[in-house]
Amino acid sequence: MTHSAHARRAPENDSPPTIDHQHAPILEGIIAYQQQDIVPFSTPGHKLGAGADAELFATFGERAFQSDIPLGGGVGDTHFSGDALGQAQALAADAWGADRSFFLLNGSSAGNHAFLMAAVRPGDKVIVSRDLHKSLLVALILTGATPVYLAPRLHPELNVGLGVTADEVAQTLDEHPDARLVMLVSPSYCGVASDLAGIAAVAHARNVPVHVDEAWGPHFHFHPALPPSAMSSGIDGAVASTHKVLGSLTQAAILNVQGTLVPPDRVRTTVGMAQTTSPSVLILASIDAARRQMALHGHELLDRAIALADDARRRLQAFPGIAVLDAAQLGVAAFDLTKLVIDVDGLGITGYEAEHALRNRFRVGPEMSDLVGVVCLVTIGDSEASLDRLVDAFTALAEEHYKGEIGRRGSRSSGAVVAPSVLAMTPRDAFFAPSRAIPLEEAVGEISSELVIPYPPGIPVLAPGETVTADKVAYLREGAAHGMYLSGPTDTKLRTIRIVAA
Ligand SMILES: Cc1ncc(COP(=O)(O)O)c(C=O)c1O
């Protein structure tokens, strides 16, 4: 523990909040500190930049270093009440419609770990949609909970995950009346949101809380054309990555909670356990400021982002060989209109090849690619000019590659990924069990002791404790051959995989 981070830190969220969204208490604390001309004898060791490498200093700029000050003994003490973080979190809770909000420094990942540690005990059953993100799987390993995996529905032709329904959750809860938590990812990487209000209702009718990984939906709460947010749907706990699609710095995220099915003070304790003891005020201030921006101007900023994305979607759809996902095509009501999921399969190239060309020839950087397409995010930071660059690049690709109708060759990643296989052990027991490495092809029928996760999107194909199937092996081999990046396995080239030793 660093001394400076904790020495004089006031309790968070304890003082009665003053709700005035014009304020950004952490940012104001940084400005006040800068005006005081304090000579620091505390962390960080760069001492307002004087001790930093010259090139680093020149690249980041003086103001960044002068803003990188401690929370306790820095921002927290110079701000008028000494509890800048508590005030900022209270403002965030108001903005996102939560009872309490917790700022996260290690992304939504930290919030997923924290919420599960607050909500369940080792051995508890958790009903979880199998398209879970790596961080939720890690939370299962950390807590020792037993997952009951639900298979998310798939669009029959497009192979895009459509989430889980309230009826499926209700039925699974009836089959497992001892379940302690329901958790799911919504929206999905492709932007499809589940019926959160319906899921909250069936779970709450059985006194079971629901946790939603809303990493990709921090903007939902601020625009009615976007899917309903987790908090407005009555969900108990939800993480949202303000760094992914709002204006915060990388790693910035928020955990919102409401109700008492999971005690909020317990969540506060576990958030403290899951996070660094030396919080970066750069990250904290960027959450604070993103909240101010959204609370004051979210609607108009998102209006513009949605219109830009709609226009680009329409222009891209016009090219033969290119398809862009939309709600009508998927047959879903709740879809994130700012996501451009662009299918290039009809051009006869893979998404990986398209991404390579976009980056290296057209200097356009997509969010991710898979076998059939690329995903591009449109945010409040975009403009007509940035979307013209994107559309122009795809125009060039289409002109170069389209050779008339070609049948579908590839498959979006979700098919093999989201299928739950037999759960032979809990993720924790399998992860910590004695294991041995064997060639991937020989692993069918064995119990995986490791996580095998194509990134992005970060959905585990293999989770510890699951039996390895031929489908998954085939999917991983094809992906590895196309340069898919794998997080989790000891052998990153996946020639071998570690299985639970008999
Ligand atoms: C569904 C989902 N949940 C959680 C995360 C983790 O978010 P973060 O990177 O903010 O920790 C991601 C990141 O890609 C994600 O896609």
The ligand as a MOL file (V3000), in Angstrom:
LIG
                    3D

  0  0  0     0  0            999 V3000
M  V30 BEGIN CTAB
M  V30 COUNTS 16 16 0 0 0
M  V30 BEGIN ATOM
M  V30 1 C -18.1610 -7.7090 -22.5600 0
M  V30 2 C -16.9310 -7.1450 -21.9210 0
M  V30 3 N -16.8610 -7.0920 -20.5870 0
M  V30 4 C -15.7980 -6.5970 -19.9410 0
M  V30 5 C -14.7170 -6.1210 -20.6490 0
M  V30 6 C -13.5490 -5.6150 -19.8950 0
M  V30 7 O -13.5760 -4.2340 -19.9030 0
M  V30 8 P -12.2900 -3.4140 -19.5040 0
M  V30 9 O -11.3570 -3.4990 -20.6550 0
M  V30 10 O -12.8410 -2.0360 -19.2870 0
M  V30 11 O -11.7290 -4.0270 -18.2730 0
M  V30 12 C -14.7300 -6.1510 -22.0560 0
M  V30 13 C -13.5800 -5.6720 -22.8210 0
M  V30 14 O -13.4410 -5.8570 -23.9890 0
M  V30 15 C -15.8600 -6.7010 -22.7050 0
M  V30 16 O -15.9260 -6.7870 -24.0440 0
M  V30 END ATOM
M  V30 BEGIN BOND
M  V30 1 1 1 2
M  V30 2 1 2 3
M  V30 3 2 2 15
M  V30 4 2 3 4
M  V30 5 1 4 5
M  V30 6 1 5 6
M  V30 7 2 5 12
M  V30 8 1 6 7
M  V30 9 1 7 8
M  V30 10 2 8 9
M  V30 11 1 8 10
M  V30 12 1 8 11
M  V30 13 1 12 13
M  V30 14 1 12 15
M  V30 15 2 13 14
M  V30 16 1 15 16
M  V30 END BOND
M  V30 END CTAB
M  END
